[in-house]
Amino acid sequence: MAMSRRKLLTASVQVTSAAAAATALGGTPFGGTAFGGTAFGGTAKAADAAVDPSGQGGRQPLALWREFTATPYTHPQIPYVARTGYDGGSRRFRRHPVRANVLRYGAKADGSADAAPAINRALREVGRAGGGTVHLPPGTYRIDDVIRLGWSNTTLRGAGSGRTVLYATRSLTDLIGPYGSRYGGDKSSWSWAGGLVWMCPADRYASLTGAIRAKDWPFEGWTGNKRDQWRTLATVTEEAAQGSWSVAVDSARQLQPGARVLLQYADDPAHGLLDHMAGDVDGAATYDWSDKSKLLSYVPYEWPALITEVRGRRVTFDRPLPLDTRLLWRPRITTMVEPLVNSGVEGLTIQMTPTPQSPHLLDKGYNGLVAQCTWDCWVDDVHAVDVDNGFLMVAAKATTFRRTRVSGRGSHHPYACREGSHDNLVEDFAIDRRTVPAPSGTQLHGINAEGLSSYNVWSRGRMEMGTFDTHRGLPFACVRTDITVSNDGQHGGDASAGPLYGARFTHWNVTVTNGRAGCVKIDDIAPYSATVGISTVTPFGQIDVPDFAGPLHSRLESYGTPGIDPPNLYEAQRALRLRR
């Protein structure tokens, strides 16, 4: 059925209104400087210029920063995130040559017909032929199905988020079916999974959606629906400390430089691995892990690792080890499902047909974009409008989301990072104030991390609503830096998912415009954490409470004084790395 004139007008008005909002903030609509101008604290070049770890320029660097520069890989409160994001933090994404124009595949740019078959056929043909760019010229493309980017070295590129619109008419429930929870109950897993633009290896997507259609609710990560699609390549034979770059193995015959593998850690009967993720604070040793069934289902911890060198029986990775590697946890190097590598989505708006927000945990799946089992991929200049969930990272690794934005009637998770997602970067991002009041029974979170996810960064953001949501599941070693937030969301997470925070969570240079402490000031909640340079805040409407008793060994510095030096922890770490 052709899109009605009313729906086309609605899409046009909403995109135009969002463009005007971007312009009012001092930039161009959705592209150009809108995500690098004053709304986000300056361009990338200006941000790099502002980094002054030496203290020259009139401001003395923070004591915590000076400590970190002395021990960057092993600081007790601040994680090493200088290599977070696409290709170790590269500023440049791959520019694949244009191999297809969707108009030549029969897509209509006026919203008059379903363009999903043409777009998906172009992506499939280009991807199977070795990769390239599929171009969407300016216009509105009605999509009545999921857009599937399932091949490495492939880019889906529009003309800019203010010029190319994917207008989605159906939800994931309509297209794939209801998605229940593997943990029981009547929740819809479309509340945190899947997207109308779905970046995922083609075979993995087929197995996931096949299991959902069969109502055999899957695990969603690196080792398949039952977590059994892996085999051991090597067993670690010597203990190594967190921050080390290499491990010794029993045999390296099946390993080679350039290989993408998993480093797996199992837990021990006393849950020492979980204690360690929580910083080995005294309170972790007395915490009752035994009834945290959802959390226990997340182990073994799976860390995707790129091998850079093999010498004899010693294997070196492209970044430091995320945890101590103790033999008690049976560490091993294993295979994984083949990830999506060097693929991207650029320059478009994902607009949903007008629908009200669903009650909490009953989302239909009007979701924007998900990156699932991606590695060294990117999303750039993409705007999600009227979505249930905006941008999701599910078992994503080293994927950069740059110049992304969530607008419209309000969403459950504007951004979520879950199911063992590691080393991802969200930068120059925005969550706009909702355009309609929140319906009764709905929930708003914000920028989320959960499910043993680690070493993820949110940098240079403007949040007109939401919060720093840590959704239980013991995420650790994540950074939120250089962000302005009207802090009005709440964290989520089942009690069975365990603690809100593991060790080395850092909130650095955060302006809280409404003075609410919840989920931002974490020095009395998160173990071995750092809360640095945030606004003066007051507890009100709080639901976050400490999980661990006793000393947390967390740090609070420059409280009440945003605008610290260095202003952006991630950029400062990158600059420090580049100088060495």
C-alpha positions as CSV (number, residue, x, y, z in Angstrom):
1,M,0.0,0.0,0.0
2,A,1.4,3.4,-0.9
3,M,2.2,5.8,2.0
4,S,-0.6,8.3,2.5
5,R,-0.1,12.0,1.9
6,R,-0.7,12.5,5.7
7,K,2.0,10.1,6.7
8,L,4.5,11.6,4.2
9,L,3.6,15.1,5.5
10,T,4.1,13.9,9.1
11,A,7.5,12.4,8.3
12,S,8.5,15.6,6.5
13,V,7.4,17.8,9.3
14,Q,9.2,15.8,12.0
15,V,12.4,15.6,10.1
16,T,12.2,19.3,9.3
17,S,11.5,20.2,12.9
18,A,14.4,18.2,14.1
19,A,16.6,19.9,11.5
20,A,15.5,23.3,12.8
21,A,16.3,22.2,16.3
22,A,19.8,21.2,15.2
23,T,20.3,24.5,13.5
24,A,19.1,26.3,16.6
25,L,21.8,24.6,18.5
26,G,24.4,26.2,16.4
27,G,25.0,23.6,13.7
28,T,23.7,22.2,10.4
29,P,20.8,19.7,10.4
30,F,22.0,16.3,11.4
31,G,25.3,16.5,9.5
32,G,28.2,18.8,9.1
33,T,28.8,20.7,12.4
34,A,25.5,19.9,14.2
35,F,27.3,17.1,16.0
36,G,30.6,18.8,16.3
37,G,29.6,22.4,17.1
38,T,28.8,24.2,20.3
39,A,26.1,21.7,21.2
40,F,28.8,19.1,21.9
41,G,31.6,21.2,23.1
42,G,33.5,21.9,19.8
43,T,34.7,20.0,16.8
44,A,36.9,16.9,17.1
45,K,39.9,19.1,16.1
46,A,39.0,21.6,18.8
47,A,38.5,18.8,21.3
48,D,42.0,17.5,20.5
49,A,43.4,20.9,20.8
50,A,41.8,21.4,24.2
51,V,43.4,18.3,25.6
52,D,46.4,19.5,27.7
53,P,47.6,16.7,29.9
54,S,50.8,18.7,30.7
55,G,48.8,21.5,32.3
56,Q,50.1,24.1,29.9
57,G,47.5,26.7,28.9
58,G,46.7,28.0,32.4
59,R,45.0,25.0,34.0
60,Q,46.5,22.4,36.3
61,P,45.6,18.9,35.3
62,L,43.6,16.9,37.9
63,A,45.5,14.7,40.4
64,L,43.6,11.7,39.1
65,W,44.7,12.4,35.6
66,R,48.3,12.7,36.6
67,E,48.0,9.4,38.4
68,F,46.5,7.8,35.4
69,T,49.3,8.9,33.0
70,A,51.8,7.2,35.3
71,T,49.9,3.8,35.2
72,P,47.5,4.0,32.3
73,Y,46.8,0.2,31.9
74,T,46.4,-0.6,35.6
75,H,44.9,2.4,37.3
76,P,42.5,1.2,40.0
77,Q,39.6,3.6,39.2
78,I,40.0,4.7,35.6
79,P,39.9,2.2,32.7
80,Y,42.2,2.4,29.7
81,V,39.9,3.2,26.8
82,A,42.3,4.9,24.3
83,R,41.8,2.1,21.8
84,T,38.0,2.1,22.1
85,G,35.9,2.4,18.9
86,Y,36.4,1.4,15.3
87,D,39.9,0.3,14.3
88,G,41.4,1.1,17.6
89,G,39.8,4.6,17.8
90,S,40.5,5.6,14.2
91,R,39.0,9.0,13.1
92,R,38.5,7.7,9.6
93,F,36.0,5.1,8.5
94,R,36.5,2.9,5.4
95,R,35.3,4.5,2.2
96,H,34.1,1.6,0.1
97,P,33.5,2.4,-3.6
98,V,29.9,2.8,-4.7
99,R,28.7,-0.4,-6.2
100,A,25.0,0.1,-6.3
101,N,22.3,2.8,-6.4
102,V,19.0,1.5,-4.9
103,L,17.0,3.5,-7.6
104,R,18.4,1.1,-10.2
105,Y,17.1,-1.8,-8.1
106,G,13.6,-0.4,-8.3
107,A,13.4,1.6,-5.1
108,K,11.2,4.6,-5.1
109,A,12.4,7.8,-3.3
110,D,8.9,9.3,-2.9
111,G,7.5,6.8,-0.3
112,S,5.0,5.4,-2.8
113,A,6.1,1.8,-2.6
114,D,8.0,-0.6,-0.3
115,A,11.7,-0.1,-1.0
116,A,13.0,-2.8,1.4
117,P,13.2,-5.5,-1.2
118,A,15.3,-3.3,-3.5
119,I,17.6,-2.1,-0.7
120,N,18.1,-5.6,0.7
121,R,18.8,-7.1,-2.7
122,A,21.4,-4.4,-3.4
123,L,23.1,-5.0,0.0
124,R,23.0,-8.8,-0.6
125,E,24.5,-8.6,-4.1
126,V,27.2,-6.1,-3.2
127,G,28.1,-7.9,0.0
128,R,28.3,-11.3,-1.6
129,A,30.5,-9.9,-4.4
130,G,33.1,-8.7,-1.8
131,G,31.7,-5.5,-0.6
132,G,31.2,-1.8,-1.5
133,T,28.8,1.0,-0.9
134,V,25.0,0.9,-1.5
135,H,23.9,4.4,-2.1
136,L,20.5,5.9,-1.2
137,P,20.0,9.2,-3.0
138,P,17.9,11.9,-1.3
139,G,14.3,11.1,-0.7
140,T,11.9,9.1,1.5
141,Y,12.0,5.3,1.2
142,R,9.2,3.4,2.6
143,I,10.3,0.1,4.2
144,D,7.9,-2.6,5.1
145,D,10.6,-5.0,6.2
146,V,13.9,-5.1,8.1
147,I,16.9,-3.6,6.3
148,R,19.6,-6.2,6.7
149,L,23.3,-5.4,6.5
150,G,24.9,-8.8,6.8
151,W,28.2,-8.7,4.9
152,S,31.6,-7.4,5.8
153,N,33.2,-4.5,3.9
154,T,29.8,-3.1,3.0
155,T,28.3,0.4,3.6
156,L,24.7,1.6,3.4
157,R,25.0,5.3,2.7
158,G,22.3,7.9,2.4
159,A,22.8,11.5,1.3
160,G,22.7,12.8,4.9
161,S,20.3,12.3,7.9
162,G,18.4,15.4,6.9
163,R,18.0,14.2,3.2
164,T,17.6,10.5,3.1
165,V,14.7,9.0,5.2
166,L,13.8,5.3,5.8
167,Y,10.2,5.4,6.7
168,A,9.3,2.2,8.6
169,T,5.7,1.1,8.6
170,R,5.8,-2.1,10.6
171,S,7.3,-3.3,13.9
172,L,9.6,-6.2,14.5
173,T,6.6,-8.0,16.1
174,D,4.7,-7.6,12.8
175,L,7.7,-8.7,10.7
176,I,9.3,-11.5,12.8
177,G,6.8,-12.3,15.5
178,P,6.6,-11.9,19.3
179,Y,9.9,-12.2,21.1
180,G,9.6,-13.5,24.6
181,S,12.3,-13.6,27.3
182,R,14.5,-16.5,27.8
183,Y,14.2,-15.8,31.5
184,G,10.4,-16.3,31.5
185,G,7.6,-13.9,32.2
186,D,5.6,-11.9,29.7
187,K,8.2,-9.3,28.7
188,S,8.9,-8.5,25.0
189,S,12.6,-8.8,24.2
190,W,12.0,-6.3,21.4
191,S,12.3,-3.9,24.4
192,W,16.0,-4.2,24.1
193,A,16.8,-6.3,20.9
194,G,16.6,-5.9,17.2
195,G,16.3,-3.0,14.8
196,L,14.5,-2.0,11.6
197,V,18.1,-1.5,10.4
198,W,19.9,-4.6,11.6
199,M,23.7,-4.9,11.2
200,C,24.5,-8.5,11.8
201,P,26.3,-11.3,9.9
202,A,23.8,-12.9,7.6
203,D,24.1,-16.4,9.0
204,R,23.8,-15.1,12.6
205,Y,20.7,-13.0,11.7
206,A,19.1,-16.1,10.1
207,S,19.7,-18.3,13.1
208,L,18.5,-15.6,15.5
209,T,15.3,-14.8,13.7
210,G,14.6,-18.5,13.0
211,A,14.8,-19.2,16.8
212,I,12.5,-16.3,17.5
213,R,10.0,-17.5,15.0
214,A,10.2,-20.9,16.6
215,K,9.8,-19.4,20.1
216,D,13.1,-20.9,21.1
217,W,14.4,-17.7,22.7
218,P,18.1,-17.4,21.9
219,F,21.2,-16.1,23.5
220,E,22.2,-13.2,21.2
221,G,26.0,-13.1,21.4
222,W,29.2,-14.4,20.1
223,T,28.7,-18.1,20.5
224,G,25.3,-18.8,19.1
225,N,21.8,-19.2,20.2
226,K,22.7,-21.9,22.8
227,R,26.2,-20.5,23.5
228,D,27.7,-23.7,22.1
229,Q,29.1,-22.5,18.7
230,W,32.8,-22.4,19.6
231,R,35.8,-24.7,20.0
232,T,39.0,-24.3,22.0
233,L,42.1,-23.1,20.0
234,A,44.5,-22.8,23.0
235,T,44.5,-23.0,26.8
236,V,46.2,-20.3,28.8
237,T,48.9,-21.8,31.0
238,E,50.3,-18.9,33.0
239,E,48.5,-16.2,35.0
240,A,48.6,-12.6,33.7
241,A,47.6,-9.4,35.4
242,Q,44.9,-7.0,34.1
243,G,46.7,-4.5,31.9
244,S,49.1,-7.1,30.4
245,W,49.1,-7.4,26.6
246,S,49.9,-11.1,26.2
247,V,49.2,-14.6,27.5
248,A,51.1,-17.8,27.4
249,V,49.3,-20.8,26.0
250,D,49.8,-24.6,25.7
251,S,50.0,-24.5,22.0
252,A,49.8,-21.7,19.4
253,R,49.6,-23.9,16.3
254,Q,46.0,-22.8,15.6
255,L,46.7,-19.1,16.2
256,Q,48.1,-16.4,13.9
257,P,48.4,-12.6,13.8
258,G,45.3,-10.9,12.5
259,A,43.0,-13.6,13.9
260,R,39.8,-12.5,15.7
261,V,39.1,-14.8,18.6
262,L,37.5,-15.0,22.0
263,L,39.3,-15.0,25.3
264,Q,36.9,-16.8,27.6
265,Y,36.9,-16.7,31.4
266,A,34.7,-19.2,33.3
267,D,33.6,-18.5,36.9
268,D,34.8,-20.6,39.9
269,P,32.4,-22.1,42.5
270,A,33.0,-19.3,44.9
271,H,32.3,-16.7,42.2
272,G,35.8,-15.2,42.3
273,L,35.5,-14.0,38.7
274,L,32.5,-11.9,39.6
275,D,34.3,-10.6,42.8
276,H,37.1,-9.5,40.6
277,M,34.9,-7.7,38.1
278,A,33.6,-5.8,41.1
279,G,37.1,-4.8,42.1
280,D,37.7,-7.5,44.7
281,V,36.2,-5.1,47.4
282,D,35.4,-6.8,50.7
283,G,31.7,-6.4,50.1
284,A,31.9,-8.4,46.9
285,A,33.2,-11.4,48.8
286,T,30.1,-11.3,51.1
287,Y,27.6,-10.6,48.4
288,D,25.2,-13.4,47.6
289,W,25.8,-14.3,44.0
290,S,24.1,-17.6,44.1
291,D,20.6,-16.4,43.4
292,K,21.5,-14.0,40.6
293,S,20.4,-16.4,37.9
294,K,20.4,-13.9,35.0
295,L,23.9,-12.7,35.8
296,L,25.2,-16.2,36.2
297,S,23.9,-17.0,32.7
298,Y,26.2,-14.3,31.3
299,V,29.4,-16.2,32.2
300,P,31.7,-17.4,30.9
301,Y,32.8,-13.8,30.2
302,E,33.7,-13.6,26.5
303,W,36.2,-10.9,25.4
304,P,36.7,-10.6,21.6
305,A,40.4,-10.1,21.0
306,L,42.5,-9.4,17.9
307,I,45.8,-11.2,17.9
308,T,48.8,-9.0,16.8
309,E,51.7,-11.3,17.4
310,V,52.5,-15.0,18.1
311,R,56.0,-15.9,19.4
312,G,56.4,-19.5,20.4
313,R,53.7,-20.0,23.0
314,R,53.1,-16.4,23.7
315,V,50.2,-14.6,22.2
316,T,49.9,-10.8,22.1
317,F,46.7,-8.8,21.6
318,D,45.9,-5.3,20.2
319,R,44.9,-4.0,23.7
320,P,45.5,-4.8,27.3
321,L,43.8,-7.7,29.1
322,P,40.5,-6.5,30.6
323,L,40.9,-8.6,33.8
324,D,43.4,-10.6,35.7
325,T,43.8,-13.9,33.9
326,R,43.8,-16.5,36.7
327,L,44.0,-20.2,36.0
328,L,41.2,-20.8,38.4
329,W,38.9,-19.4,35.7
330,R,40.0,-21.8,33.0
331,P,41.0,-19.1,30.5
332,R,41.1,-20.2,26.9
333,I,41.2,-18.8,23.4
334,T,38.3,-20.0,21.3
335,T,36.5,-19.5,18.0
336,M,33.4,-17.5,17.7
337,V,30.6,-16.9,15.1
338,E,32.1,-15.0,12.2
339,P,31.6,-11.2,13.0
340,L,30.6,-8.5,10.7
341,V,33.8,-6.4,10.0
342,N,34.4,-3.1,8.3
343,S,30.8,-2.3,7.5
344,G,28.8,0.9,8.2
345,V,25.6,2.8,8.0
346,E,25.8,6.5,7.1
347,G,23.8,9.6,6.4
348,L,20.1,8.7,6.9
349,T,17.1,9.1,9.2
350,I,15.2,6.1,10.4
351,Q,11.6,7.4,10.9
352,M,8.8,5.2,12.4
353,T,5.2,5.5,11.4
354,P,3.4,7.4,14.1
355,T,2.6,5.0,17.1
356,P,2.3,5.6,20.8
357,Q,5.0,4.4,23.1
358,S,4.2,0.9,24.5
359,P,3.9,0.1,28.2
360,H,7.2,-0.8,29.9
361,L,8.8,-4.0,28.7
362,L,6.0,-4.6,26.1
363,D,7.7,-2.8,23.2
364,K,6.5,-3.9,19.7
365,G,9.9,-3.3,18.2
366,Y,9.7,0.0,16.4
367,N,13.5,0.1,16.9
368,G,16.0,2.1,15.0
369,L,19.4,0.4,14.4
370,V,21.1,-2.5,16.1
371,A,24.7,-3.5,15.8
372,Q,25.0,-7.2,16.6
373,C,28.1,-9.3,16.4
374,T,29.8,-6.4,14.7
375,W,33.5,-5.7,15.0
376,D,35.3,-2.6,13.7
377,C,32.1,-1.3,12.2
378,W,30.5,2.2,12.4
379,V,27.3,4.2,12.3
380,D,27.7,7.9,11.3
381,D,25.2,10.7,10.9
382,V,22.1,8.6,11.6
383,H,18.9,10.0,13.2
384,A,16.2,7.8,14.8
385,V,12.7,9.4,15.2
386,D,9.7,8.1,17.0
387,V,11.4,4.8,18.0
388,D,10.8,2.4,20.9
389,N,14.6,1.9,21.1
390,G,17.1,4.1,19.2
391,F,20.6,2.6,18.9
392,L,21.4,-0.9,20.3
393,M,24.7,-2.6,20.8
394,V,24.2,-6.4,21.2
395,A,27.5,-8.4,21.5
396,A,29.1,-5.5,19.6
397,K,32.9,-5.0,19.6
398,A,34.9,-1.9,18.7
399,T,32.0,-0.3,16.9
400,T,31.7,3.5,16.7
401,F,28.5,5.4,16.7
402,R,29.2,9.0,15.7
403,R,26.8,11.9,15.2
404,T,23.7,9.9,16.1
405,R,20.5,11.3,17.5
406,V,17.2,10.1,19.0
407,S,14.1,12.4,18.7
408,G,10.4,12.2,18.6
409,R,7.6,10.9,20.9
410,G,9.9,9.3,23.4
411,S,11.7,6.0,23.7
412,H,12.4,3.2,26.2
413,H,16.1,2.9,25.5
414,P,17.6,5.7,23.4
415,Y,20.9,3.9,23.6
416,A,21.6,0.4,25.0
417,C,24.8,-1.6,25.3
418,R,24.3,-5.2,26.3
419,E,25.0,-8.9,26.0
420,G,28.8,-8.8,26.3
421,S,29.5,-5.6,24.2
422,H,33.0,-4.3,24.6
423,D,35.2,-1.4,23.4
424,N,32.4,0.5,21.7
425,L,32.4,4.3,21.2
426,V,29.3,6.6,21.1
427,E,30.4,10.1,20.4
428,D,28.8,13.4,19.4
429,F,25.4,12.0,20.3
430,A,22.1,13.6,21.3
431,I,18.8,12.6,23.0
432,D,16.2,15.3,22.3
433,R,13.3,16.2,24.6
434,R,10.3,14.1,23.8
435,T,7.6,15.8,21.7
436,V,4.6,14.4,23.6
437,P,4.0,13.6,27.2
438,A,5.1,10.2,28.4
439,P,2.1,7.8,28.4
440,S,1.2,6.1,31.7
441,G,3.1,2.9,32.3
442,T,6.1,3.7,30.1
443,Q,9.7,4.0,31.1
444,L,12.7,6.0,30.0
445,H,16.3,5.0,30.6
446,G,19.1,6.8,28.6
447,I,22.6,5.6,27.8
448,N,22.6,2.0,29.1
449,A,25.2,-0.6,29.8
450,E,24.6,-4.1,31.1
451,G,25.4,-7.8,30.7
452,L,29.1,-7.8,31.6
453,S,29.8,-5.2,28.9
454,S,33.1,-3.5,29.4
455,Y,35.4,-0.7,28.1
456,N,32.6,1.2,26.4
457,V,32.7,5.0,26.1
458,W,30.0,7.7,25.7
459,S,31.7,11.0,24.7
460,R,30.5,14.5,23.8
461,G,26.8,14.1,24.3
462,R,23.7,16.3,24.9
463,M,20.9,14.5,26.7
464,E,17.7,16.6,27.1
465,M,16.2,13.7,28.9
466,G,17.3,10.3,30.3
467,T,20.1,9.2,32.6
468,F,23.3,7.3,32.8
469,D,21.5,4.0,33.0
470,T,23.4,1.0,34.3
471,H,21.0,-1.9,33.9
472,R,22.5,-4.3,36.4
473,G,24.3,-7.3,34.9
474,L,27.7,-6.1,36.4
475,P,29.0,-4.0,33.5
476,F,32.5,-2.6,34.3
477,A,35.3,-0.3,33.1
478,C,33.1,2.0,31.1
479,V,33.4,5.8,30.7
480,R,30.9,8.7,30.2
481,T,32.7,11.9,29.6
482,D,32.0,15.5,28.4
483,I,28.2,15.2,28.5
484,T,25.4,17.6,29.4
485,V,22.3,15.9,30.8
486,S,18.9,16.8,32.1
487,N,18.9,13.8,34.5
488,D,15.3,12.6,34.6
489,G,15.5,8.9,33.7
490,Q,15.9,5.8,35.9
491,H,18.1,2.7,35.7
492,G,16.5,-0.7,35.1
493,G,17.4,-4.3,35.5
494,D,16.0,-7.4,37.3
495,A,17.3,-8.2,40.8
496,S,18.4,-11.5,39.3
497,A,20.9,-9.6,37.1
498,G,23.0,-8.7,40.1
499,P,24.9,-5.5,40.8
500,L,24.6,-2.2,39.0
501,Y,28.3,-1.6,38.6
502,G,31.5,-3.4,38.5
503,A,34.9,-1.7,39.0
504,R,36.4,1.2,37.1
505,F,33.3,3.0,36.0
506,T,34.3,6.7,35.4
507,H,32.0,9.7,35.0
508,W,34.2,12.7,33.9
509,N,33.2,16.3,33.2
510,V,29.4,16.0,33.3
511,T,27.1,19.0,33.5
512,V,23.7,18.1,35.2
513,T,21.2,20.8,34.3
514,N,18.5,19.8,36.8
515,G,20.7,19.0,39.8
516,R,19.7,15.4,40.2
517,A,22.3,13.0,41.5
518,G,20.9,9.6,40.5
519,C,23.1,7.4,38.3
520,V,25.6,10.2,37.7
521,K,27.3,10.7,41.1
522,I,28.4,7.2,41.7
523,D,31.2,7.5,44.3
524,D,29.1,6.0,47.0
525,I,27.6,3.3,44.8
526,A,30.1,1.9,42.4
527,P,33.3,0.0,43.6
528,Y,36.7,1.4,42.5
529,S,35.0,4.1,40.5
530,A,35.7,7.8,39.7
531,T,33.3,10.6,39.7
532,V,35.2,13.7,38.4
533,G,34.2,17.2,37.5
534,I,30.4,16.9,37.8
535,S,27.9,19.5,38.7
536,T,26.7,19.9,42.3
537,V,23.8,17.5,42.6
538,T,21.2,16.4,45.1
539,P,19.6,13.0,45.7
540,F,16.0,13.1,44.7
541,G,13.8,10.5,43.1
542,Q,16.6,8.0,43.6
543,I,16.3,4.2,43.1
544,D,20.0,3.4,42.9
545,V,21.5,2.1,46.1
546,P,24.8,0.4,46.8
547,D,25.1,-3.4,46.2
548,F,28.2,-3.9,48.2
549,A,28.7,-3.2,51.9
550,G,31.9,-1.7,53.3
551,P,34.5,0.5,51.7
552,L,34.1,1.0,47.9
553,H,37.5,2.6,47.3
554,S,35.9,5.1,44.9
555,R,37.1,8.6,44.1
556,L,35.3,12.0,44.0
557,E,37.3,14.9,42.6
558,S,36.5,18.4,41.5
559,Y,33.0,17.9,42.6
560,G,30.8,20.9,41.6
561,T,33.2,22.1,38.9
562,P,32.5,20.8,35.4
563,G,34.9,22.2,32.8
564,I,38.0,20.4,34.2
565,D,41.3,19.7,32.6
566,P,41.4,17.5,30.6
567,P,37.8,18.1,29.6
568,N,37.3,14.8,27.8
569,L,38.8,11.7,29.3
570,Y,38.6,9.6,26.1
571,E,40.2,12.3,24.0
572,A,43.0,12.8,26.5
573,Q,43.8,9.1,26.6
574,R,44.0,9.1,22.8
575,A,46.3,12.1,22.8
576,L,48.5,10.4,25.4
577,R,48.7,7.2,23.4
578,L,49.5,9.1,20.2
579,R,52.4,10.9,21.8
580,R,54.0,7.7,23.1
